[in-house]
């Protein structure tokens, strides 16, 4: 088996401000717990790194920029409720600032 622990995936949870600060604090705590458990799991071959909860299209865009700035090329958005309202604007603009090394 290959040692892939030098690779990492960022665990970013999406939410919205309308849920209020207490709920968002709990979302962040739960997300960090999940990321930590995945990272500690012997069955997950790469590092799992918690990132702050993204609540706006701009925060999602900032995360995409951070992915590219860190030398990575990919990202996936998932929402248990299939509500991608905040992600759509960020995803539609992502191609405009994608680095050449990621264009294939």
TAURJO-V764521 format. One record per residue. PHI is phi in degrees with one decimal (none if undefined). OMEGA is omega in degrees with one decimal (* if undefined). D_LAST is the distance of its C-alpha to the last C-alpha in whole Angstrom. Layout:
PHI_OMEGA_D_LAST ; PHI_OMEGA_D_LAST
//
This chain:
none_178.7_28 ; -77.5_173.4_25 ; -88.4_-176.5_26 ; -109.8_-175.9_23 ; -66.0_175.0_25 ; -79.5_176.9_24 ; -95.2_178.6_21 ; -143.9_172.4_21 ; -121.5_179.2_20 ; -93.5_180.0_22 ; -99.5_-179.4_24 ; -114.9_177.6_25 ; -100.2_176.6_27 ; -100.8_176.0_27 ; -153.7_-179.7_31 ; -137.0_179.1_33 ; -62.0_-174.8_35 ; -62.0_179.5_38 ; -79.7_176.6_38 ; 90.0_-172.9_40 ; -64.4_-178.8_40 ; -66.9_178.3_42 ; -64.5_179.5_40 ; -64.4_176.5_37 ; -64.5_178.5_38 ; -68.3_176.4_39 ; -58.7_179.8_35 ; -63.2_180.0_34 ; -64.3_178.2_36 ; -63.5_179.9_35 ; -63.4_179.0_32 ; -65.3_177.4_33 ; -61.4_179.1_35 ; -63.9_179.5_32 ; -60.1_179.2_30 ; -63.3_179.6_32 ; -65.6_177.5_33 ; -63.2_-179.4_30 ; -64.5_-178.5_30 ; -81.2_-175.8_33 ; -70.5_177.2_32 ; -70.8_-178.7_32 ; -90.7_176.7_30 ; -101.3_-170.3_27 ; -78.6_-179.8_26 ; -120.2_178.7_24 ; -71.1_174.5_25 ; -115.2_-173.7_25 ; -116.3_177.7_26 ; -67.1_173.1_28 ; -125.2_-178.9_27 ; -58.8_177.1_29 ; -65.4_178.0_29 ; -95.1_-174.0_27 ; -118.0_-176.5_30 ; -134.9_174.5_28 ; -56.0_-179.8_25 ; -66.7_178.3_25 ; -65.1_176.8_26 ; -68.1_176.1_22 ; -58.7_177.9_21 ; -61.0_177.5_22 ; -64.4_178.7_21 ; -62.5_176.2_17 ; -58.6_-179.6_18 ; -63.5_176.3_20 ; -58.8_-179.8_17 ; -64.4_179.8_15 ; -63.1_179.6_18 ; -82.9_177.8_18 ; 89.7_178.9_15 ; -96.9_-176.6_14 ; -123.0_-172.6_10 ; -123.5_174.7_12 ; -155.5_178.4_15 ; -133.0_175.0_17 ; -107.2_176.7_20 ; -144.2_178.2_23 ; -141.0_-176.8_26 ; -59.3_179.7_29 ; -95.0_-176.2_31 ; 55.0_177.5_28 ; -108.8_-176.3_28 ; -111.9_-176.7_25 ; -53.5_-179.5_27 ; -76.9_-176.4_26 ; -81.6_-175.7_22 ; -54.9_179.6_22 ; -61.0_179.9_22 ; -65.8_-179.9_20 ; -64.6_-178.2_17 ; -68.7_178.4_17 ; -90.5_-173.7_17 ; -60.1_-179.6_14 ; -63.2_-175.5_12 ; -70.2_179.7_14 ; -120.4_178.5_14 ; -68.3_-179.4_11 ; -67.0_-179.4_11 ; -55.5_-177.2_9 ; -64.7_-178.6_8 ; -102.3_-177.1_6 ; -92.2_176.0_4 ; -141.9_*_0
//
